[in-house]
């Protein structure tokens, strides 16, 4: 037996009836020879891990724009935390960890520079609209690998697309959707405390008495509740009412914490004081490249021919890191110092 076949056998014997088996994958758009060592979902995880877009996440904003400190989250560290939480849920429920991890690793590849502020601006400017979850799928389908895409399996692509506000076709995808919110709510609290925006005592006691008084306690409470409630009988197909769920008490506190963070952090004028400048930069870059499409790199010129100028400009700008976007803005709009040659 090949190592891949041994693992596929393990999945069939050990994983729960709701799990998505790698041997049962609906496959890829372009069929390729199977790996002797890795299952199809393991290959997808590795493709994402080694792609350029994944590496660029380390220089993309999570909540705080260009924070002056080494310990604030970036889009990359957020992705790693989502992956860890999602795998914990998947292992406890005997779902497919490899599929779960692949979805988690790829779920935010389409995020713009400057976080959701950049996303909102591109969505406002582009006539075709812009949403990071759709762009994440576009990254793995088209933009990566010099325009050839990563050719991922149907299940990973579905989980990436639907991680925000749709129900994935697998329970593994649904686990990532929960893990994403659990991760960002709690690490954003941590970063906000570090930034002096919040203190632990600011969180209402009606929330902390239920969920816990630290990041670790809250994550443990939320994940444990998901695992203990498990998956209801839903004939093997996730939906809003019958996929993963928390106990009523935990879910009520979890939603209250979500509202508290929106009121205290995500719309806080101190946290968001620089967002307008970031959005203005995105707007200037967008207008410039729409008006000067010939300035786009060759790959994006080709995309403009096939998908339209607006889509290609969104592709180019959304792929930028925060630092690269600032440098491009300076190059295009800030006069350079006179240099004697």
N, C-alpha and C positions, 0 to 999 in steps of 0.2 A: 504493500500500500504506500502511495506517495504521501508525504507530510500533509498536503492539502486534502487528500482523501481521508486521512485519519481525522483531521479536524472536522471535516464535513460529517463524518460518522459520529464524532463526539456531539456535534450540534443536534443531530437527529435523535440521539439517545438522551441528551441532558436538557436541552432547552425546552421551555414550556410550549404548550400548544399554540399560544398566540405569537410566538417568536417568528421572525422571518429568517428562514434558513438560507445560507449562502448558495447552497446547491439548488434552491428553488427560485433564485433571482430571475426576474424577467429579462435580464441581460442588458447589453449595451447597444447603442445605435449601430456601431461598427464592431462586428464580432472579431475577437482576437483569440489567439491560442491561450489556453489556461496556464496559469503558473503552477509549477510542480510543488512549490513550497507554501504559497499563500492562497487563501480563499479569495473570491471576487471582491468581497467587502474589505478585506485586508489590503488588497491591491489599491482600492480606491482611497483608503486612508493614506497610504504611502504616496500616491500620486498628489494628493492635496498637500501633504506635509512638505513635499519637495518642490512645490511650485512657487513661482515668483510672487504671486499675489499673497500667499500665506506669509512669506517673509516680510512683505511690506506692512503687514498689520502691526509690527512692532513700533512703527512710527505714525500710527493713526490714533486720533483722539478717541477715548472712551467717553468721559464726561467733561473733564477739565482740560481746556485747551493749553497745550505746551506747558504743563505744570513745572514749577521750579523745584524738582525733587525726584529722587530715583525710585520712589516706592509707590507712586501713583499708577493705577492700571492704564494700560494701553489696550487697543483692540486685540492685540495678540494675547496678552495675559488674561483678558476676559475670555477669549476663545479656549484657552487651556483650562480655566476654571470651569467653564461650561462642560467641557469634555470630561473632566474628573467627576463632576456631579452626575452627569448623564450616565457615565459608566457605572457609578455606584448604584443608581436606580436600576439600570439594566441587569447588572449582576445579581442584585437582590431578587429581582423578579424573573430571573432566568430568561431574559431577552438576549438578543444577539449583540454582544458588546462591540464587535468589530463594526457592524453597521451603525450602531449608535455613535461610536467614536468618529467614524468617517463623516457622518452628518454634522456632528458638532464642530469638527475641524473646518468644514467648509461653509458653515452657516453665515458667516459675516464677511466672506471674501469680497463682496460687492460694496462694502461700506466706503463712503466718500472720505476725503480728508475733513477734519473738524467735526466728525461724528454726525449726529442727527441734524445739526445746523446746516452742514453741507448738503445732506440729503434733502432737507426741506427746500433749500434754495434751488437745487437742480430740478426738483419736482415742480417748483413754481415756474422756472424758466423754460423747461423743455415742453414742447407741444405734445410729445409722446408720454410725458410723465416720467417719474423716476422713483423707484422703491428699492431699497438695498437688497431685499430678499429676491426680487426678480433679477437684479444685477448680479447677485451671487451665483445664480444659475447661469446667467449669461457668461460670467467669467469662466466657469468650468466647462460650459458647452462650446464656447466660441473663442474667448479672448486668450486663454492660456495656451502655452505650447505654440507660440508664434502664430496664433490664429487658427490652430487646428483643434483646440479644446483638449480636455482630459479624457473624454470618452468614458464617463462614469456609468455605473449601473443605474437602472431606472429607480431603484429604491433610495439610493443616496441622493440623486437629483430631486426626487419628490420630497424628501425630508428637508433639503436645503431650501427649496422654494416655499415650503409651507411651515417654516419654523416660527413665523410671527403671528399670523392671524387666520390660518387655515388648518384643517385637520389632515395630517399626513396619512398616507395609505398604510403605514406600518406603525406598530406600537413604539418601535424604536424612535421613529420621527417624533412621535408625541412626547416621548420621554425627553428628547432634546428641547422641545418647546418649553416644558416645565423647567428644565435645568437652566435654560437661558435666563428666565425671569428670576429664578432663585439666586443665580450667580450675580446678575447685575444689581438687583435690589440690595443685596448684602455687601458686595464689594463697593458699591457706590456710597453706602453708609460709612464704610471704613475709610474711604477716600475723603468723604465730606468731614468726618471727624478729624482726619489728618490736616485738612485745609482750614479747620477752625470754623466751618460753616455750621456744624452740628456738634452736640455732645451726646453721649449715650443717654443722658438724663432727659434730653429733649424728646425722645421717642415716647409716646404715650404709654403709661403703665398698663393700660388695657391691652396693648399689643405685646410688650415685653414680658408681661406675666404669663402670656400664653406661648409665645414663640421663643423667648429666651432673652438674656441680657448681654449677649455678645454675638459677633458674626458666626462663630463656630456653633454656638447653641442654636441659633436661628436656622442655620442650614441643616443641622442635624434634625431639628424638630420637623421641618418641612419635608425633608427627604424621607424620614421615618414614617410620617403620616401617609405619604404617597405609597410607600412600600406596604405598610400595614393594611391600607385599603385595597391595594392591589388593583386588579383589572376585573371589572364586572363582566358578566356573561353577555357578549355582544356578537356572537357568531364569528369571531375572528376578525372583525372589521372595526377599526376605531371610529368613533363619532363623538360629538361634543358631550353627549350625556353618558357615554359608556366606556370611555377610555380610562386614563389614570385619574384618580381623584383623591382629595384629602378629606379628613373628617370635617364635619360642618364647623366645629369650633376653630380648628386650625385654618380652614379656608377663610372664615370671616376675619380673623386677625391678619392673615396674609394679604387680603384685599385692602384692609385698613392701612397696613404698612405701605402698600403700593400708593394709596392716595396721599399718605403723609409725605412720601418721598417726592411726589409730583408737586405738592404744595411747598415743601421746604427746600428742595434741592433742584429738581429739574426745571422749575420756573423761577428759581431764586435769582434776583438781579445781580448779586455778587458773583455767583457761579457763572452767570451767562453774560457778564459785562462785556466780554470781548467777542461774543458770537456775531454781533452785527458787522464788525470789521471782517471776520472770517467769511461771512456770507457775501459781503461786498466784494471781497477778493474772488470768490467763486463766480459771482456775477460778471465781473470784469473779464475773467478768463474765458467764461462761456461765450460772451459776446465777441470777444476778440477772435476766438477760433471759429465761430460760426461765420464771421465776416472775412476771415483769412484762413480758409480751410486748407490752403496749400502749405500752411505752417505746421500742420499736423505731421507726426512721424508717418513713415510709409505704410505701416500696418493699418493705421487709423484712416489714412486716405483711402485705402482699399475698403475698409469697413464703411466709410462714407458713401462710396460708390454702390455698395450692396444694400446698406440699411438706412441710408440717409445721413445728412450732415449732423442733424441734432443728436441722433443716436450715437454717432461716432464721437462727437465732442463729449457727450456724457460718459462714454466708455473711457476716453482719455483722462478727463478730469477726475472721475471717480476712482481711477487707478492710482492717482497721485497720493503720496504721503503728505502729511501736514507741511513738512520742511520743503519738499519739492514744490508744492503749490505756492508757498511763500517765495521761493527762489524764482519760479517762473513769473510770478507777479512782478517781482523786482526787475527781472530781465526785460519784461515787456513795457512796464509803466513807470519805473523809477529811473531817472537819468543817471548814467554811470559817471563816476569821477573821471576827469580828464587825465589821461595817461600819456606822458611824453614817450614817444617811441624812438 
